[in-house]
Amino acid sequence: LLKQAKRSLYISAYAWKNDNVGLALVKAVCKRIRETKGKLEVKILVENYGSKELLTGSATQLRAGGELFASKAPPRGARMLQHCGASIVFYKPRREDWRNLMQVRHEKLFVVDGHTMLTGGSNIGDHYHMASPRSGKWYDLDLHVKGPLACWYHNQFQKSWRRVVSQDMGIELDGLSEGRALRGFSEAKRNKIYGLHRMESCDMSAAKSAGPSHLYGIMGRPISSDRRPILENYLKAISEAKES
């Protein structure tokens, strides 16, 4: 999918590991940005708790001296992404109150040009690559979707991006440091860091379905809204069930 990306690439993940698989994707994203001469808009929204090693450079499994990097020091995938032109934000809301400890972003999205996407349970790391029925590790179900629903999630990602960037999430000047406030930034500086001036549009009415399946997008935002669309749709489906 990455090789097909021409206009935009939106990635959201709970855990993006700084290991072989994680850094292979980092390298591939940067390669695609170069191939498009910087025309590809790349925005990445990851949970700080699950993806922190992408920022710090630590990793439990890493091929030192391999093809991914030459130096002995572990590379920091987040810095690599930023330097090649991707905008990346680590979601880290204030969690002083114990009731807010579970405020995490757990969604997984990989949306290309607003017309194709992957979504499901998988994060990005070696532990997914090496899973098997006999390995004792879990494996997840993911959907490969083409059509209007990919456009819908493209637009939902943009809404989430604007919301996260507008709040004080503890992201400092370069978009990677933690523990400091955004206050004092000029609008021009914030636009440069987070790419708010560059948001590729996507029209659902112009998107074409690629197959016979009918899909309906649902995205709950319990942190910012009292609505429970996922629960509401479960209850609706149960009430309408007749045979199974």
Salt bridges, closest charged atoms under 4 A:
GLU35 OE1 - ARG32 NH1 2.94
GLU41 OE2 - LYS43 NZ 2.68
GLU47 OE2 - ARG95 NH2 2.82
ASP97 OD2 - ARG99 NH2 2.77
GLU107 OE2 - ARG105 NH2 3.14
ASP113 OD2 - HIS115 NE2 3.93
ASP168 OD2 - ARG94 NH2 2.81
ASP168 OD2 - ARG183 NH1 3.66
ASP174 OD2 - ARG79 NH1 2.63
GLU178 OE2 - LYS52 NZ 3.48
GLU178 OE1 - LYS92 NZ 2.73
GLU200 OE1 - ARG7 NH1 2.93
GLU232 OE1 - ARG227 NH2 3.33
